[in-house]
């Protein structure tokens, strides 16, 4: 039901002059979906309060409640009325056309924006409502198209656990499609099998503060929440801890911030601690102990370039965004903190001064215990090769265990990475065992001038197989996109 509804909504938005891409479809579906979800959440809370004999005060005033403006229902007649039933939409009360657009743009959005200023604190759903609608605007130009979208969303129910679970997973699919629609598929969407694997290896615990400074669609925080929910039988205190004191994120881009916040809420974290800010604008020297986190899980953007004034916030000066993020993560982790971070594989071997200094910093300040070397095509639409760095802060690295994921097939949109692909890695990682795909190196044996950590597998025989044409074309496309990204960054600085 959810899947077909989302497809129908995309078809409606495709016809609207205000929505030109998959990015717009997700953004506009999101705010309508969020208000319907919020309405069902309020109904659940009211029912729970009634069962305990308590009164419940609605978050949203009556005039702006979903059942008032979006889906007013016609009262039943006769015998049905005696049973207290409500049937079908009241078309006389349901706004449409210009009336609906005017109400949404001139009344509803301004009303919801004010929640941010009026909220008692930032860790409330009221504050998050205000933040979301401060960042958003209604792009659906036709009030008739908006009415169709609302009617489709109103058919959905988010009352049972199964309904919420199905809806949140389909929302993830929409985010995935949004990522694939952009120039860089990895910008919005990290493959969920990879995230689940990273979370399992890092193994956060309830009570940890978990952080993603490049939060995007909040995939890492969502999967960490799912992992912790099933890690043990939760006490009431555990539930409050997960809701209020566990998940933290920062995001620079408005759309990603909105999607990430709503993704967390739709997965069950009512007031996620996600902030709309440029993480790299924070001077590392200003980070204090109170600002630090137990766990870092992230896939920072790669290929971007930062301005000179941003680089001044870091001891190792470089324009490479991912290298700045890595410095930030090392600094913001608590002593004994754990991390799983995705980065381009060229980080292991680049010979520029910044890369050499950064590798030295990582090896001297952290125990880089595991490197997962991923094949090209892991990130759909982005042909760059990546690795995952697993490290703990507080002691220097003596030995690094490498695992090279050799799948014997090319990854792509129709042949994506699966959890099963990563099972061998998870099993071997526990013991750091040696195999055809895994090996260890002693840090004292590497070049102490370059700290080169190239993932050269000594256990696998080199095969002189020719690359497939499609693989070559995908890599060329990825390099073109990366060049365009760098050019755009340079033009922005001018």
N, C-alpha and C positions, 0 to 999 in steps of 0.2 A: 504493500500500500504506500509506504513512504517513498520507495524508489520511483513508482509511477507518478506520484504527486510532484516530486522534484523535477521529473522529466517534463511534465505538463507545464510547470511554472517556467522552466527554461524556454519552452516554446512560446509562452506568452511574452516573456521579457525580450525574446529575440525580435518581436514585432514592435517593441517600444523604442521610440527615438532617443530616449535618455540612456539606454543600456546598450553598449556596443561590444562587450566581450564577456567571456566566462567570469572574469574578475567582477564585473558589474552584477552578473547574475547571482554570484555567491553573496556579495555584499547586500544586495537588495532583498534576496530571499532571507538573509540572516536576520535583519531587523524585524521583519514581519514574523518570522518563525520565533524569534526571541520573545516578542510580546504575547504570542499565543502560549508559548511555554510558561511564561511568567503568570499568565492567567490561570493555567492549570495548576501551577505551583501554589498560587494563592488559595485556590479551591481546596487543595490537599491540606494546607495549613489550617484553613478554617474548619475543615472536617475534623482534623486531629484535635484542635482546640475545643470543639464542641463535645467530643468524646470524653474529654477530661473536665468538662464543665467550665472551661475558661472562655473568655471573649477574645476574638481575633480582630485586629484592626488592619484593614487592607493597606498595602503599600501605595497602590494607585487609587486616586480619587474616582468616585463613581462615574463622572462625566468622561473619564479617559480610560475606563476599563474596557477590555476587549468586548465583553458582552453588551456594552452600551453603543459603541461607535462602529465596531468591526462586524459583529455578528449578533445583532438584536434578534431575538426569536419571537415568532408569533405565538401568542397564548393559544392553547388548545381549547376546543369548544365541547360542550355537552359532557358526556361521561368521561372523556379524556381529561377535561378540565377538573373534574372532581378528583381525579387521581393525581392532579398536580403536574401533569406532563406538559412539556414544551415541544412544539413541533416546528420545523423548518424556519428559514430566515424570513424575517418580516421586511419585505422589500420596500415598504413605505417608510420604515425607520432607518434602513441601511443606506448610508451615504454612498454615492457613486459619482462618476464624472468629475466636473470641476468642484462640486461641493465636497467630495471626498479629498481631492488634492488640496483644496484650501484649508480644510480642517487639519489634515496631517502636517502641512507645511507651516501654517500660521498658528496653530493651537497645540497640537499633540507634541511635536518635536520641541518647541520652546518650553512646554510644561515639563517634559522629561529631562531636558538639559539642566533645569534648576535643581534637580535632585542632588547633583554633585555639591553645590554650595550649601544645601540644607542638611546633608547627611551628618550624623553625629561623629562618624569616623570613616577612614578609607577602607576598613575591612568589613564593610556592610554591603549588602546587595543594592541598597539605595544609592550608595556612592557609585557603584559600578554601572547602574542604570544611567546616572547622570553623565559619567565618563563616556559611555558608549554613544549616547545621543548628542554629546558635544562634538564628537568626531564625525558622526554620520550626517548625511543628508539624503532625503528622498530623491532618487534619480528617476523614478518611474514617472514619466511626464503625463501619460494618459491616466486620468482617474478611472477610466473604464478598465484598463489593463490592471491597475492596482486593485480594483474590486475583484477581478478574476483571481488574482494572486491570493488575496485575503480569503476568498471562498475556498480555494484549494487548501490553504494552510488550516482553515477552520475544520476541515474534515479530519485532521490528524488529532490523535490523543496521546498525551504524555503522562498518563495517570499511573500505569503499572510499571514495574521494574523492566519487564520485557519490552514494553513500548519505548521507554527511555533508552534502553540499550540499543534497540534496532535503529532508532532515530539518530543517536550519537554516532553510530558507525557509518550510517549513510551520509551524515554531515561530513565525516572524515573523507568519504569518497569524493564529495563535492570540493573539498579543499585540495584533494589530490588532483582533480581535474583543473582546478584553478592554477595550481603550480605548473601543470603541464602546458597550460595556455600561455604562461609567461615565457620570457626569453630564457630564464633560468629555472628549470623545474625544481631545483633544490632550494630555491628561495623561500617557497612556501611549504614544501612538503618533503620531509625525510621519510624514506620507506619504513613503514611500521614494523616489519620483521627486524630491521636493523635496530630501531629504537628499543624494541622489546629485549633484544639481545644485549644491548649496551646496559639497560636497566638491570637485567639479571646479573651481569658480570659485576657491576658497581654495587649492587645489592644494598640499596638504602634501607634504613630502619625507621620505624615510627619514632618521632622525636627529632629526627634530622631536619635541618632547614635545607631545602633543595632549590637550586638556582639555575636559571637559564638566562644569560644576558643578551641572547639573540633569539628571543622566544618564538618569533614567527607565529605559526598557528598553534603553538603550545603542545605540539606532539609529545615532546619529552616529558613535560609536566603531567599530561593526561595519562601517559603510560606508567609513569611513576606512581600516580594516584591509583590506577588499576592494580598495579603490583602490590602496593602497600595495603589496599583494601582486602586482598586475599592472602596476605602474609601471615595473618593470625586472626583469632577471634577478637574483634574490636570491642573495647570497653567504651563507655560513654565519653570518657576523657580522650581516648584515642580518636574518636569521631570528631570531637571539637578541635583537637590538635591538627588533624588532616584538613579540616575546613579552614582554620584560621592561621595556623603557625607553621605550615610546612612548605607551601609552594610559592616561589617568588620568581618574577621575570621582568625583563625590560625589553622594549621593542621600539625601534626608531620610526618605522613606517606606519602611517595611520591605518591603512586597510589591514595589514598583518596584525596590528595591535587589537583592532576590533574583532577580527576573526579569532585570534588567540583567546581573548577574554571570553567571548561567547562560547567558544569550544570548551573551555574549562567549565563554564556554568552549565552548559548542556550535558556535560559528563558528570555533573553532580557536585562541583565545587562552587558554592553559591557566590562567594566574594573572593575570587583569586587575586593575589597580590601582584598584579601585573601593572607596570608603570609605562606610560608613553613617553619615552625619552631616548636620547642618543647615549647609549652606554659608554661609548668611547670619549664623550665630552667630559667625563669624570676624571679628575687628576688622580693617578694612582697614589700619590703622596698623601691624599686626603682620606684614603680608606683606613678606617680604624677597626679595632677588634669587634665592636658592636655591629659592624657592617658585614661581617664575614659569614660564610655558609659552610655547612658540613659536606654538601654534595653539589657538584657542578655537572650538569648534563647539557650538551649543546652541540649544534652544528652551525658555527658562525658563518656568515657569508664569505665566499672566497672570490677573488678576482677584482674586488672593489678597491678603490684608492681613497685614502683620507687626506684631508687638507693639512697644510703645515701646522696650523694652530692646534689641531686635534693631536697631531704627532707629539706636540710639546708636552702632552700629559703623560708620556711614557719614557722610561729610561732608555729603552732601545728604540731609536727613531726609525720608522719605516712607514711607507704609504700603504703597505699590504694590510687590508682590513683584518684578515684572519690572524695575522701575527700580532696585531694590537690586541685582539680579543684574547689570544692565548696568554699574553702578559697580564691582562686584566683578570683572567680566571685564576692564574697562579697566585696573584696578589690577594684576591678576594676569598680564597679558600682558608678555612681554619687549619691550624696545625693538626695533622691526622685526617684532614678532609680527603675525600675521594672524588675522582673525576673520570668522565668518559666524553671525549671531545673529538668530533669529526674535523679533519683538516686535509688539504690537498697533499698528495704523497710527495710532492716536490719539497715540502718542508723538511723531509728527512735528509735531503742531499744538496739543497741550494747552497751556493758558495759565497753569496753576498754577505757582507759583514753583519747585517741585521739577523739573517737566518742562523749564522754560526753562533752569534751571541745568544740568540733565543734558545737554541739547542743546548748550549752550555748552561744557561739559566735553568732550564727544565731539568737537566740531568743532575745539577748540583743542589737544587732546592726541593726536588721531588723524586720519588721512586717511580720511574717510568717502567712499570712491570710488564706491560703487555702492549703490543702493536698489532692491530688487525689490518691486514693489507687487502683492500677490496678491489674487485675487478672493475674495469670501465663499464659504464652502463648501469651501475648500481643506482645512480640517480637518473631516473627517466628524463630524457631531454637534455641532460648535461653529461657530456662524454668524458669530463675530466676524471682522473683517477684519484681516489681518496684513501686515507687510512684513518683508523680510530685509535687515539692515544688514551690509554688507561693509566692513570697515575695517582699517587697519594703524596700529599704534602708533608714535609717534616724530616725526611731523610734522603740522602743522595742515592742515585741509582748505581747499583753494582752490576746487575744483569738485566737484560731486556729479552723477553720471550716474544717471538714473532709468529704470526700465523698468516699464511697466504691463502686466501679463499680462491681455490681453483675449481671451477664448476664444470668445466668441459662443455660449456655452452655460452653463447652470447646473450647478455641481458638486454632487455628493451621493454617497450610498452606492453608487448604481447607475451613477454617472457620475463616477468619481474622476479626479483629476489624473494625467497620464501623463508619462513622460520626453519623449515627442514634443512635448507642449504647451510644454516649456521649451527646445526646441532653438534657437529663434530668439533667445531671451534669451542663451544660452551663446555663440552665434555673434557677436552684436552686442556683448556685454560685453567681448570681447577688444579691440575697437577703440573702444569707447564711442561707436558710431555713432548718428546721429540717424535716427529713423523715425517712422511713425505712432504707435508705442507707446513711443518712447524720446526723451529730451531731457536736456539738462544745465543746471545752474544754477551761477552763480558765487556763492560764499558772501558776497563783498563786496556783492552786490546784494540780499541778503535783509535783513529787518528786524533791525537789530543790538541791539534791545531784547528781542525775543521769540525770535529765531533760528528762526522758523517755517519748517519744511521740508515743508509740505503737498505731496503728490504731485499737482499740478495739471497735467495733460497739455496743453501748448499746441498740440500737433499733431493732436489728435483732435477731430473735430466732435462736439459734444454731441448726443445723440439723445434725443428726448423719449418714449422707449419706456416703457410702463407695466411695473412689476415684476410677475412672476408671483406668484399667490397663495401657492404653495408656498415661494417665496423669502421672502415677508413672514412666513409662519408660522414658518419656520426661524429667522429673525432674532429674532422674538418669543420663541421657545423658548430661544434662546441667551442673550438678555437676562435671561429669568426664571432660568435656571441660574446666570448670573453673579451676579444679585442674591442668590440662595440661598447661593452660595459666600461672598459678602461677609458675609451675615447670620450664617452658621455661624462665620466667622472672628471676628466681633464677640462672639458668644456664648462662644466659647472663651476670649476675653480676659477675660470677666467672672468 
